[in-house]
Amino acid sequence: MSLSKLSLLDGAASPVSSPPPTSALKARLTQDMKAAMVSKDKTKLAAIRAILTAVKQKEVDNRVEQR
């Protein structure tokens, strides 16, 4: 995953105050995670799981800040 995609999670790349389009990113990551499971690629699977965890944590952090 490139740094530019990760910066979208922070909203840094978007001057608009609307939420970043993470649903498409999460869907793609989930699909890639399933493929890594099937192919038994432990390195890729661990990396994708770490990225998904970071995405979910960022979403939770953003919800807490908005309250």
N, CA, C and O atoms as a MOPAC input file, in Angstrom:
PM7 MOZYME 1SCF
protein

 N      0.86100 1    -1.17100 1     0.00000 1
 C      0.00000 1     0.00000 1     0.00000 1
 C      0.89800 1     1.22100 1     0.00000 1
 O      1.88000 1     1.28600 1     0.73900 1
 N      0.55800 1     2.17300 1    -0.82100 1
 C      1.37900 1     3.36300 1    -0.92200 1
 C      1.04100 1     4.36400 1     0.16600 1
 O     -0.03000 1     4.31900 1     0.77100 1
 N      1.97000 1     5.26000 1     0.39700 1
 C      1.78200 1     6.29200 1     1.41600 1
 C      0.62200 1     7.20200 1     1.05900 1
 O     -0.08100 1     7.68200 1     1.94800 1
 N      0.40800 1     7.45100 1    -0.24300 1
 C     -0.69600 1     8.32900 1    -0.63800 1
 C     -2.04400 1     7.72900 1    -0.26200 1
 O     -2.95900 1     8.46900 1     0.10100 1
 N     -2.19200 1     6.41600 1    -0.33800 1
 C     -3.44200 1     5.78300 1     0.07000 1
 C     -3.63200 1     5.88700 1     1.57400 1
 O     -4.75000 1     6.08500 1     2.05000 1
 N     -2.54800 1     5.75400 1     2.32100 1
 C     -2.65500 1     5.87100 1     3.76900 1
 C     -2.97600 1     7.29600 1     4.18700 1
 O     -3.66900 1     7.50900 1     5.18200 1
 N     -2.47600 1     8.28300 1     3.43000 1
 C     -2.77000 1     9.66800 1     3.78600 1
 C     -4.24000 1     9.98800 1     3.57600 1
 O     -4.76500 1    10.90800 1     4.20300 1
 N     -4.91100 1     9.24700 1     2.71000 1
 C     -6.35200 1     9.43900 1     2.53900 1
 C     -7.09800 1     9.09300 1     3.81600 1
 O     -8.15000 1     9.66300 1     4.10400 1
 N     -6.55100 1     8.16000 1     4.57700 1
 C     -7.19700 1     7.77200 1     5.82500 1
 C     -7.17500 1     8.91400 1     6.83300 1
 O     -8.07400 1     9.03200 1     7.66500 1
 N     -6.16000 1     9.74300 1     6.75800 1
 C     -6.05500 1    10.88800 1     7.65700 1
 C     -6.87100 1    12.07100 1     7.15700 1
 O     -7.08300 1    13.03000 1     7.89800 1
 N     -7.32800 1    12.01800 1     5.92500 1
 C     -8.05300 1    13.13400 1     5.35400 1
 C     -7.12000 1    14.22300 1     4.86000 1
 O     -7.58200 1    15.28100 1     4.43200 1
 N     -5.81300 1    13.98600 1     4.90900 1
 C     -4.84400 1    15.00500 1     4.53200 1
 C     -4.88600 1    15.31000 1     3.04300 1
 O     -4.61400 1    16.44000 1     2.63800 1
 N     -5.22000 1    14.33000 1     2.22600 1
 C     -5.21600 1    14.53700 1     0.78900 1
 C     -6.50400 1    15.17400 1     0.29400 1
 O     -6.59800 1    15.54600 1    -0.87500 1
 N     -7.47400 1    15.30100 1     1.14300 1
 C     -8.77100 1    15.82500 1     0.73200 1
 C     -9.06300 1    17.15600 1     1.41800 1
 O     -9.19000 1    17.20600 1     2.64200 1
 N     -9.17000 1    18.24600 1     0.63300 1
 C     -9.46600 1    19.53800 1     1.25000 1
 C    -10.91800 1    19.65500 1     1.70300 1
 O    -11.25400 1    20.55300 1     2.47600 1
 N    -11.77500 1    18.76300 1     1.23300 1
 C    -13.18500 1    18.77600 1     1.59300 1
 C    -13.34200 1    18.11400 1     2.95700 1
 O    -12.59300 1    17.19600 1     3.29200 1
 N    -14.30200 1    18.57000 1     3.73600 1
 C    -14.45600 1    18.02400 1     5.07900 1
 C    -15.27100 1    16.73500 1     5.11800 1
 O    -15.57300 1    16.24000 1     6.20400 1
 N    -15.63300 1    16.18400 1     3.97100 1
 C    -16.38100 1    14.93000 1     3.94800 1
 C    -15.46400 1    13.77900 1     4.34000 1
 O    -14.24600 1    13.87100 1     4.18500 1
 N    -16.04700 1    12.69100 1     4.84900 1
 C    -15.22700 1    11.55800 1     5.26800 1
 C    -14.51000 1    10.92100 1     4.08100 1
 O    -15.04000 1    10.91100 1     2.97100 1
 N    -13.31500 1    10.39400 1     4.30700 1
 C    -12.56300 1     9.76500 1     3.22100 1
 C    -13.24200 1     8.48400 1     2.74600 1
 O    -13.96300 1     7.84300 1     3.51100 1
 N    -13.01800 1     8.11200 1     1.49800 1
 C    -13.67400 1     6.92000 1     0.93500 1
 C    -12.99700 1     5.63300 1     1.37900 1
 O    -12.34500 1     4.96600 1     0.57600 1
 N    -13.14300 1     5.28200 1     2.63000 1
 C    -12.46200 1     4.09800 1     3.14500 1
 C    -13.20800 1     2.80600 1     2.86400 1
 O    -12.61700 1     1.72900 1     2.94100 1
 N    -14.49900 1     2.88800 1     2.53800 1
 C    -15.24500 1     1.64600 1     2.33700 1
 C    -14.71300 1     0.86200 1     1.14400 1
 O    -14.62900 1    -0.36500 1     1.20800 1
 N    -14.35500 1     1.53500 1     0.06700 1
 C    -13.79500 1     0.84300 1    -1.09400 1
 C    -12.42200 1     0.27400 1    -0.75300 1
 O    -12.07700 1    -0.83100 1    -1.17100 1
 N    -11.65300 1     1.03000 1     0.00100 1
 C    -10.32900 1     0.57400 1     0.41600 1
 C    -10.43800 1    -0.65200 1     1.31700 1
 O     -9.70100 1    -1.62300 1     1.14600 1
 N    -11.35900 1    -0.60100 1     2.27400 1
 C    -11.54600 1    -1.73800 1     3.18100 1
 C    -12.04300 1    -2.96700 1     2.42700 1
 O    -11.62600 1    -4.08500 1     2.72600 1
 N    -12.91800 1    -2.77300 1     1.46800 1
 C    -13.41700 1    -3.90100 1     0.67800 1
 C    -12.27700 1    -4.55000 1    -0.10100 1
 O    -12.18200 1    -5.77500 1    -0.16500 1
 N    -11.42100 1    -3.73300 1    -0.68900 1
 C    -10.28600 1    -4.25300 1    -1.45100 1
 C     -9.31600 1    -4.99000 1    -0.52700 1
 O     -8.81700 1    -6.06200 1    -0.86800 1
 N     -9.05400 1    -4.40900 1     0.63900 1
 C     -8.15100 1    -5.05500 1     1.58800 1
 C     -8.72200 1    -6.37900 1     2.08600 1
 O     -7.98600 1    -7.35300 1     2.24300 1
 N    -10.01700 1    -6.41900 1     2.33200 1
 C    -10.66100 1    -7.65600 1     2.77700 1
 C    -10.55800 1    -8.72700 1     1.69700 1
 O    -10.28500 1    -9.89200 1     1.98500 1
 N    -10.77900 1    -8.31600 1     0.45600 1
 C    -10.66500 1    -9.24600 1    -0.67100 1
 C     -9.22500 1    -9.76400 1    -0.78400 1
 O     -9.00500 1   -10.95900 1    -0.98300 1
 N     -8.25500 1    -8.86400 1    -0.65600 1
 C     -6.85000 1    -9.26700 1    -0.71300 1
 C     -6.47400 1   -10.16400 1     0.46200 1
 O     -5.65300 1   -11.06900 1     0.31800 1
 N     -7.07600 1    -9.91200 1     1.62800 1
 C     -6.80500 1   -10.73400 1     2.79900 1
 C     -7.29800 1   -12.16400 1     2.56800 1
 O     -6.60900 1   -13.12500 1     2.90900 1
 N     -8.48300 1   -12.29700 1     1.99300 1
 C     -9.01700 1   -13.63200 1     1.70000 1
 C     -8.12800 1   -14.36300 1     0.70800 1
 O     -7.88000 1   -15.56000 1     0.85300 1
 N     -7.64600 1   -13.64200 1    -0.30200 1
 C     -6.75800 1   -14.25700 1    -1.29000 1
 C     -5.45000 1   -14.70600 1    -0.63600 1
 O     -4.91800 1   -15.76500 1    -0.96900 1
 N     -4.93800 1   -13.90500 1     0.28900 1
 C     -3.71000 1   -14.27600 1     0.99600 1
 C     -3.93300 1   -15.50000 1     1.87500 1
 O     -3.03800 1   -16.33200 1     2.02400 1
 N     -5.12400 1   -15.61100 1     2.45600 1
 C     -5.44800 1   -16.78700 1     3.26700 1
 C     -5.47400 1   -18.04200 1     2.40200 1
 O     -4.92400 1   -19.07800 1     2.77700 1
 N     -6.11400 1   -17.93900 1     1.25200 1
 C     -6.22700 1   -19.08800 1     0.34800 1
 C     -4.84700 1   -19.50900 1    -0.14800 1
 O     -4.54800 1   -20.70100 1    -0.22500 1
 N     -4.00200 1   -18.52600 1    -0.48700 1
 C     -2.67300 1   -18.84400 1    -1.00600 1
 C     -1.65700 1   -19.12700 1     0.10300 1
 O     -0.50300 1   -19.45800 1    -0.17200 1
 N     -2.09700 1   -18.99400 1     1.36100 1
 C     -1.25500 1   -19.24800 1     2.53400 1
 C      0.01000 1   -18.38300 1     2.53500 1
 O      1.09000 1   -18.83200 1     2.91800 1
 N     -0.15700 1   -17.13200 1     2.09700 1
 C      0.93700 1   -16.16600 1     2.09200 1
 C      0.91700 1   -15.43200 1     3.43400 1
 O      0.22700 1   -14.42500 1     3.59500 1
 N      1.67700 1   -15.95000 1     4.38300 1
 C      1.63700 1   -15.42900 1     5.75700 1
 C      2.14100 1   -13.99000 1     5.85200 1
 O      1.61800 1   -13.20100 1     6.63900 1
 N      3.14000 1   -13.65100 1     5.06600 1
 C      3.68800 1   -12.29300 1     5.10900 1
 C      2.66600 1   -11.28000 1     4.61800 1
 O      2.43600 1   -10.25300 1     5.25700 1
 N      2.06100 1   -11.57600 1     3.48700 1
 C      1.05200 1   -10.67700 1     2.92300 1
 C     -0.16200 1   -10.58900 1     3.84800 1
 O     -0.71600 1    -9.50900 1     4.05200 1
 N     -0.56500 1   -11.71300 1     4.39700 1
 C     -1.71200 1   -11.74700 1     5.30200 1
 C     -1.46100 1   -10.88600 1     6.54300 1
 O     -2.33800 1   -10.13500 1     6.97100 1
 N     -0.27700 1   -10.99700 1     7.10700 1
 C      0.05700 1   -10.19500 1     8.29100 1
 C      0.06200 1    -8.70600 1     7.96500 1
 O     -0.40900 1    -7.89300 1     8.76100 1
 N      0.58800 1    -8.35100 1     6.80600 1
 C      0.63200 1    -6.94100 1     6.40700 1
 C     -0.77400 1    -6.38100 1     6.20100 1
 O     -1.08000 1    -5.27700 1     6.65000 1
 N     -1.62100 1    -7.14300 1     5.52600 1
 C     -2.99200 1    -6.68300 1     5.27100 1
 C     -3.76500 1    -6.56400 1     6.57700 1
 O     -4.52400 1    -5.61300 1     6.76500 1
 N     -3.58000 1    -7.51600 1     7.47300 1
 C     -4.26300 1    -7.43800 1     8.77500 1
 C     -3.82000 1    -6.20000 1     9.55500 1
 O     -4.63400 1    -5.54500 1    10.20600 1
 N     -2.53600 1    -5.88800 1     9.48600 1
 C     -2.02900 1    -4.70300 1    10.18100 1
 C     -2.62800 1    -3.42800 1     9.58600 1
 O     -2.97200 1    -2.50100 1    10.31900 1
 N     -2.75000 1    -3.38400 1     8.28300 1
 C     -3.33300 1    -2.21000 1     7.62000 1
 C     -4.80200 1    -2.07300 1     7.98600 1
 O     -5.26300 1    -0.97600 1     8.30200 1
 N     -5.54400 1    -3.17800 1     7.94600 1
 C     -6.96200 1    -3.12800 1     8.32400 1
 C     -7.13300 1    -2.68500 1     9.77500 1
 O     -8.05700 1    -1.93800 1    10.09600 1
 N     -6.25100 1    -3.14300 1    10.64000 1
 C     -6.30000 1    -2.72800 1    12.04000 1
 C     -6.07100 1    -1.22500 1    12.16200 1
 O     -6.75500 1    -0.55400 1    12.93500 1
 N     -5.12000 1    -0.69700 1    11.40700 1
 C     -4.84400 1     0.74500 1    11.44300 1
 C     -6.03300 1     1.54600 1    10.91900 1
 O     -6.35900 1     2.60300 1    11.46000 1
 N     -6.67600 1     1.04700 1     9.87100 1
 C     -7.85500 1     1.72500 1     9.31600 1
 C     -8.97200 1     1.75700 1    10.35000 1
 O     -9.57900 1     2.80200 1    10.58700 1
 N     -9.23900 1     0.61600 1    10.96000 1
 C    -10.31000 1     0.54200 1    11.96000 1
 C    -10.00200 1     1.42700 1    13.16600 1
 O    -10.89800 1     2.08000 1    13.70100 1
 N     -8.74100 1     1.45300 1    13.59700 1
 C     -8.36300 1     2.29300 1    14.73300 1
 C     -8.55100 1     3.77000 1    14.40000 1
 O     -9.00200 1     4.54500 1    15.24400 1
 N     -8.21000 1     4.15900 1    13.18300 1
 C     -8.37900 1     5.55600 1    12.76100 1
 C     -9.86000 1     5.92600 1    12.74500 1
 O    -10.22900 1     7.03100 1    13.14200 1
 N    -10.70200 1     5.01300 1    12.29000 1
 C    -12.14300 1     5.27000 1    12.28600 1
 C    -12.66400 1     5.45900 1    13.71200 1
 O    -13.46600 1     6.35700 1    13.96900 1
 N    -12.21400 1     4.62300 1    14.62300 1
 C    -12.64100 1     4.73700 1    16.02200 1
 C    -12.13900 1     6.05100 1    16.61500 1
 O    -12.88400 1     6.74300 1    17.30900 1
 N    -10.89100 1     6.39400 1    16.34800 1
 C    -10.33400 1     7.64700 1    16.85700 1
 C    -11.12300 1     8.84900 1    16.35100 1
 O    -11.38500 1     9.78500 1    17.10700 1
 N    -11.50100 1     8.82500 1    15.08400 1
 C    -12.26400 1     9.93300 1    14.50600 1
 C    -13.64100 1    10.03400 1    15.13800 1
 O    -14.14000 1    11.14000 1    15.34700 1
 N    -14.26200 1     8.90900 1    15.44600 1
 C    -15.58200 1     8.93500 1    16.09100 1
 C    -15.48800 1     9.51600 1    17.49600 1
 O    -16.36700 1    10.26800 1    17.91600 1
 N    -14.44600 1     9.17900 1    18.21500 1
 C    -14.26800 1     9.67000 1    19.58200 1
 C    -14.04700 1    11.18100 1    19.56800 1
 O    -14.58500 1    11.88500 1    20.42200 1
 N    -13.26700 1    11.69100 1    18.61600 1
 C    -12.98400 1    13.11700 1    18.52600 1
 C    -14.22600 1    13.92500 1    18.17500 1
 O    -14.34100 1    15.07800 1    18.58900 1
 N    -15.15100 1    13.34900 1    17.42500 1
 C    -16.34000 1    14.06800 1    16.97700 1
 C    -17.36300 1    14.22800 1    18.08700 1
 O    -18.22400 1    15.10300 1    17.99000 1
 N    -17.30800 1    13.43700 1    19.11600 1
 C    -18.30300 1    13.50300 1    20.19200 1
 C    -18.12200 1    14.70000 1    21.05500 1
 O    -18.88100 1    14.89700 1    22.00400 1

